[in-house]
C-alpha cells in the first residue's frame, strides 16, 4: 500500500490539540452557562474536532513511542470533572438527552433504530480527547496524536458523529435554536 503524505502534519496536530482543549474546556462549563449557549458552543466545537481529526494521518501511519504510553506520568491537566461532571452534563441536557439513530446505515438487513445518549456521546469524546491532552501536556506529542487518531477510529468517532447529528436535529426541533 502506498504511503500517503500529510503535509503540515505538525501544524495540523497543533490545531487539533487546540480544538480538543477548547472542547474539553466547554464541557467543563456545563451547568455554569445557559443551556442554549452550551448547546451552540458544543455543537460548533464537535464539528471543529471532527473536521480537524480527518486531516491527521491514520493511526497506522503514526509511530508513537510504546514506552511513553506504558509509563505516563501522573500529572493532570486539571480538567477531570469526574462523576459530578457527567451528572452536570445530564442535567444540562435534561429532556434533550436521548435520541434514536440507525447504528449502521449501510446494514440494510438490520436497520432498526437504537437509542443514543447525547450526554454519553459528549462525555466519551471528552474523555478520549482528554487522554491525548494528558500525553500532550507531558511532551509526548506523537503518542498524543496516536491516541487521538486511534481513539477516533475505534471509539469516539461513533460518538462525535452521532452527537453532531443529534444536535443538528435538536436545533431544527427547537426552531432555530442555533440562530
Helices and strands as residue ranges (DSSP letters): H 9-28, H 35-53, G 59-61, H 66-70, H 82-93, G 94-96, E 98-102, E 113-117, H 118-137, H 141-151, I 152-156, H 157-173
